[in-house]
Amino acid sequence: MGSDYGDVNKMNVKLPEKYQPKIKSAYVNPGITLLLENFTKEVLFDFEVMIKIHFDPFKVPDNLYKFIKICNSFSIFTIKNIEETNCIEEQKVELKRFQMEIVVEINYETFQKEESIVVYEIIKNSSTLVGSMLTDILLNSSKIANVFRASKIILEKGYKPETSIDEMLYITMTAITGGFAGGFNRAILFVEDSGDFKVHRVIGPESDREADKTYEKFETLERNIESYLSQYKSKMNYFSNLEKKIKGITFKKELLVNNDLFKYSIESNATIKLPVSRFNEMIVNLLDLKGEVAISPIEIDDGRLAFYLCDNRYNGKPITDDQLEILDYYAKESWMMWQNKIYQSLLKKDAQIDPLTKVGNRRSYENYISSIKYLKNQQIALVVIDLDNFKEVNDTYGHEEGDKLLKGFAQLCVDNLRKKDSIFRYGGDEFVIILEVVKKEEIYSILKRINRKLKETMNITFSAGVAYGNSHEIDLLFKIADQNLYMAKGQGKNKIMIN
């Protein structure tokens, strides 16, 4: 026999005070909380709850207390009736839609089992509608869990100090396109360059044929994330065949910003999808766009923008909300990693000093150029310098005298360069100087002045090769400067060759 605490209208019946300490201390698995949070978003009806519970609070299963706590936490559950009983096995819960049949019954035997079994029994014994909704939510939650499992591996690698910005971008774009995460067919990274947007990095097939060949390789599920990330090679010219085709393509900023949806995405820092019909025809043709694309903006430095453009160009599938969420997540993570890498490299520049000359060493130079490529676009001069007849000095007067020349030259440069300029000992008697924000006509006079003072103070000269251009093309500038140095040495030394 039991006492009845029934109530009318949509109000929770409160259990007697003797049960409250157990209810309050009940620990509900966060996974179940997430399941119910998503369920409440989908369901359009509420549930009446009838509870049969033992008189003795210590004879009530923990899972029953957890269930009561859930009912108190989610408004779709209304406890309409509580009945106390002396029989342990009679304890149970019934759920039904208002004024309708019982949807599910959870008995004492089920409450005695593990939480996962309780959830399983609820799904198994519930109505088809409720069961399918809960199963769908569980599948989506598992998918999200798998994405975050992949994210842990990806972000750990991306944030490693030795991971360059370029490798970080490869890792991010692999996640965006990989079947283990974003699953987009293509990912194109645009970076703002002199007021325009320029294709910077690309992952994805170049054609339908390449796409078919790529997908044929995946006879099993894509699970080995590390194998994809390990395909990055230092200083990769291209991430994909598609990048070979479209890298460097530049669009006037107004062509995109004048698009209302694109403008909204940039201004609100929101990841959105939009139909290809909203793009300028030239953009559509050059990028071979079809259907719809997703846009995810990021800010690199000093207001300079970049954005990922992603699509399902080859399988033709609609872009899902899940894909948008994953793209948004990885885009924002890449922004944080990008900033971290830039400032980390700039700090390393001060720490990586050549012990003899006290200027930057080769490693410092490599880190510096990897950063300047992604900093605000500017005109720079890259100078490669070689001391004339240095080997003869070493052979004739010994290495101690040679070391004095190297130290003296480095100090002379430091004294005659601006704070914003940089000098590195590249190796042996070869140095690299980078003059930032400098006019081309000023370069020769700066180097000539240093060479003259070197001759006056140490009776030695240098030869120099100079390249002048865009800081984003610093790798190319080094090659040009090195070639110009070779020409200067070939013309009798003590020469300055500028492209």
Number of C-alpha atoms within 10 A of each C-alpha: 8 14 10 11 14 14 14 9 7 15 13 19 18 17 18 10 8 12 17 15 11 17 21 12 12 18 13 15 11 9 11 15 14 14 17 17 13 17 18 16 8 12 12 8 10 16 22 23 23 20 20 22 28 20 19 13 16 11 13 19 19 19 21 24 24 21 17 20 19 18 18 17 11 13 14 17 23 21 23 21 20 22 19 19 17 14 14 17 12 15 23 20 20 18 23 18 16 14 8 10 9 16 19 20 17 20 18 19 14 20 24 15 14 11 17 11 13 18 15 16 18 19 19 15 14 20 13 11 11 18 18 14 15 21 15 14 19 18 11 15 16 12 15 15 12 15 17 16 13 18 21 12 13 20 19 9 17 24 19 12 11 12 15 22 24 21 20 23 22 23 23 24 28 26 27 28 22 19 17 21 25 24 20 29 21 24 26 23 22 24 24 23 21 13 14 16 23 21 22 19 25 28 23 26 21 18 13 12 10 15 16 13 11 12 10 9 8 10 7 6 8 13 13 10 18 12 10 15 19 10 11 15 13 10 11 11 10 16 20 15 16 20 21 14 14 18 18 14 15 17 18 14 15 12 14 18 15 12 14 11 18 23 14 14 19 21 11 10 17 16 25 20 22 15 13 16 12 14 17 13 11 11 16 14 10 11 14 11 19 16 15 19 22 24 26 25 26 23 19 21 15 8 10 17 18 23 23 25 19 31 27 21 22 19 13 12 13 14 19 12 11 15 20 21 14 20 30 24 16 22 23 17 17 23 18 15 20 24 18 14 26 22 12 14 25 17 14 16 21 11 12 18 19 17 9 13 19 15 23 24 23 18 16 24 24 14 22 20 19 21 22 18 18 20 17 16 18 16 16 24 27 28 29 29 23 25 21 19 13 18 14 11 16 15 11 11 10 12 13 10 13 19 16 14 22 20 14 16 25 19 14 16 19 16 11 13 17 11 10 9 15 20 21 27 26 21 12 12 19 16 23 26 22 24 22 17 14 15 12 15 8 10 20 13 10 13 21 16 11 19 23 14 17 19 12 11 11 12 10 19 21 26 26 31 27 28 27 23 16 15 24 21 14 21 14 14 22 20 16 21 25 21 17 24 26 18 18 21 19 11 12 10 19 17 21 23 20 20 13
